[in-house]
Amino acid sequence: MNRAETFDALNVTTISIHLAWATLEILSDEVSAMQLLVSGDDMDVEDLKVSLSEGTLSIEQPSYGLSPHLTVVRWMQVVLRVPRTWKGKVDASTIAGPLKARGLSGTDLTLDTVSGDLRVTSLTAIELTLRTVTAGIAANSLCAGQINARTVSGKLAFERADGQKIRLSTVSGEIAAELSSRLEKLDVNTVAGEVLLTLPHASANLTYRAATGKLRTSGVSISPEQGPEISVTSVSGGLMVARSGEENE
């Protein structure tokens, strides 16, 4: 079954989406109004709750949260197309379904999954928050004043992360982040995950605290007075800091 609904973007200031196992994709596109496209089994598509009230477009599965149906093989795809000129707040989450976002621009963007992969491209915000538990986060071309990313066991992979202040956190997942010259402060926390940071800077004000982890650098000098302020805390995870274009083996 297919379901399509259209909303005047001028009436929407906030997008709130909470799904259980459905696949979610939010993308900026050449459209004049917000377009919601849903495909899946008849009952699941009909049960999807959609409303627009006081500027908030709300999309929610009735089984959001704990549900005995999460173990049943079912499928549903939810796609929201947003005009390129729209700038607002987005709060979107899934439990088991993957989440993709592309081209969004807004004030606060929060994307959250439990076990579904999180993949984002070309996002612009004042504050950007990405969270998963067991899944990985793959991000490309981010631009925000503040970027926060957290996972427990999934890998954090960032390409072209353009943020002034960035906070990355994981327990056992690896972290690989390619950062921009706009970076002012970076905080990284991990227990056992390896960390690779790629910088355009020749020097960095780096503080590395670890019990057994090892620090390596390539093309980046450690200076308390030059470069961005970087703090990395780990128990057993190693840290590699390399300058863009340098070998980091």
C-alpha positions, 0 to 999 in steps of 0.5 A, spaced: 500 500 500 502 507 498 500 513 502 502 520 500 500 527 503 502 534 502 503 539 507 505 547 506 512 548 508 510 555 511 506 552 516 511 547 519 517 549 524 518 543 527 519 536 524 518 530 529 518 523 527 518 517 531 518 510 528 519 503 531 522 498 525 520 502 519 526 505 514 526 512 514 529 517 509 528 525 510 531 529 504 531 536 501 529 536 494 526 541 489 519 541 491 515 547 493 511 543 499 513 537 504 511 531 501 510 524 505 511 518 501 509 511 505 509 504 502 508 498 506 503 493 508 496 495 508 495 495 516 502 498 518 501 504 513 494 505 515 496 505 522 501 510 521 499 517 525 500 523 521 498 530 524 500 537 523 499 542 529 501 548 532 507 548 527 509 541 528 509 536 523 508 529 527 509 522 524 509 516 529 508 509 529 503 506 534 508 501 536 513 506 537 517 503 543 516 496 546 512 492 542 511 484 541 511 486 533 518 488 533 520 480 532 515 479 526 518 480 519 514 486 516 516 492 512 515 499 511 518 505 508 517 512 510 520 518 506 519 525 507 521 530 502 523 537 504 523 544 500 531 546 500 529 553 502 525 550 509 529 551 515 527 549 522 527 544 527 528 536 526 527 531 531 527 524 528 528 517 531 527 510 529 528 503 534 530 498 529 530 501 522 535 505 518 535 512 518 538 516 512 538 524 512 540 528 506 541 536 504 537 538 510 538 545 513 535 547 520 536 550 527 537 544 531 537 537 527 537 531 532 537 524 529 537 518 533 537 510 532 538 504 537 540 498 532 538 502 525 544 504 521 544 512 521 547 515 514 547 523 513 550 527 508 550 535 507 547 537 513 547 544 516 545 546 522 546 551 528 546 544 533 547 537 530 546 531 534 547 524 532 546 518 536 545 510 536 546 504 540 549 498 537 549 501 529 554 505 526 554 513 524 556 515 517 556 522 516 559 526 510 559 534 509 556 536 515 556 544 517 554 546 524 556 550 530 556 544 534 556 537 532 555 532 537 555 524 536 554 518 540 554 511 539 556 505 544 558 499 539 557 502 532 563 506 528 563 513 528 565 515 521 566 522 519 568 525 512 568 533 512 566 535 518 565 542 519 564 544 526 567 549 531 565 545 537 565 537 536 563 532 541 564 525 539 563 519 544 563 511 544 564 505 548 567 500 544 566 503 537 572 506 532 572 513 531 574 516 524 573 523 523 576 528 518 575 535 520 575 542 517 580 548 519 574 552 522 575 547 528 576 550 535 574 545 540 574 537 539 572 532 545 573 525 544 571 520 549 572 512 548 573 506 552 576 501 547 575 504 540 581 506 536 581 513 534 583 517 527 583 524 527 585 527 520 586 535 520 588 540 516 592 544 521 600 543 522 599 543 529 594 542 535 593 543 542 592 536 544 591 533 551 591 525 550 589 521 557 589 513 556 591 508 561 594 503 555 593 507 549 598 509 544 599 516 541 601 517 534 602 523 529 603 524 522 604 531 520 601 534 526 605 537 531 603 538 539 603 545 541 599 548 547 599 554 544 597 553 537 591 550 533 585 547 535 584 545 542 583 537 542 581 533 548 581 525 547 580 520 553 580 513 553 582 507 557 585 502 552 584 505 545 589 508 541 590 515 537 592 517 531 592 524 529 594 526 521 594 532 517 590 532 511 594 528 505 599 525 510 600 518 510 597 515 517 598 508 517 
